[in-house]
Amino acid sequence: MPPVIDEQVCTRCGICYGICPQDCFAPLAGNPPAVAYPGECWHCGACVMDCPVEAVHLQLPLQMHMVPSPALYGPPKAGEEELLKKAAAFSRSVVK
């Protein structure tokens, strides 16, 4: 998924447009930046890291799985079930 720009926070400085290695953003001309080529985005995070007001956010295309799979690691050991439930809830909250 392409970067998401919070237009309420964006100052239209053009840094995201200038820093993007894939030229995914359309020229500004006083408007908020627009992602003109979303399929070209590498999800490198350059636009996110260089935005001075934190107006750019990435939505990663794949959900991160932080919980060990029982298919790979077997059933939870004694005392691990509650921790795994918390980790699963966090994992689901990372990407919406």
TACOR-V785983 format. One record per residue. N is the residue number from 1. RES is the residue in one letter. D_FIRST is the distance of its C-alpha to the first C-alpha in Angstrom with 2 decimals. Layout:
BEGIN
n: <N;N>
res: <RES;RES>
d_first: <D_FIRST;D_FIRST>
END
This chain:
BEGIN
n: <1;2;3;4;5;6;7;8;9;10;11;12;13;14;15;16;17;18;19;20;21;22;23;24;25;26;27;28;29;30;31;32;33;34;35;36;37;38;39;40;41;42;43;44;45;46;47;48;49;50;51;52;53;54;55;56;57;58;59;60;61;62;63;64;65;66;67;68;69;70;71;72;73;74;75;76;77;78;79;80;81;82;83;84;85;86;87;88;89;90;91;92;93;94;95;96>
res: <M;P;P;V;I;D;E;Q;V;C;T;R;C;G;I;C;Y;G;I;C;P;Q;D;C;F;A;P;L;A;G;N;P;P;A;V;A;Y;P;G;E;C;W;H;C;G;A;C;V;M;D;C;P;V;E;A;V;H;L;Q;L;P;L;Q;M;H;M;V;P;S;P;A;L;Y;G;P;P;K;A;G;E;E;E;L;L;K;K;A;A;A;F;S;R;S;V;V;K>
d_first: <0.00;3.79;6.76;8.71;12.37;15.20;17.66;20.54;20.35;19.40;22.64;21.50;22.76;20.62;19.98;16.18;17.10;19.78;18.21;15.04;16.23;14.25;15.24;11.88;13.61;16.38;19.84;20.70;24.29;24.59;21.52;18.44;15.91;13.56;10.53;12.53;10.81;7.00;7.86;9.94;7.88;9.50;8.15;11.90;12.19;14.91;13.94;13.83;17.11;18.93;18.35;21.89;21.21;18.00;16.23;12.84;10.59;7.53;5.75;6.07;5.25;9.03;11.52;14.11;17.52;20.21;22.97;25.29;25.49;29.06;28.83;28.60;30.68;33.01;33.70;33.50;36.60;38.92;37.43;33.80;32.74;32.26;30.27;27.98;27.49;26.53;24.10;22.48;22.20;20.60;18.10;17.04;16.86;14.50;11.28;11.65>
END
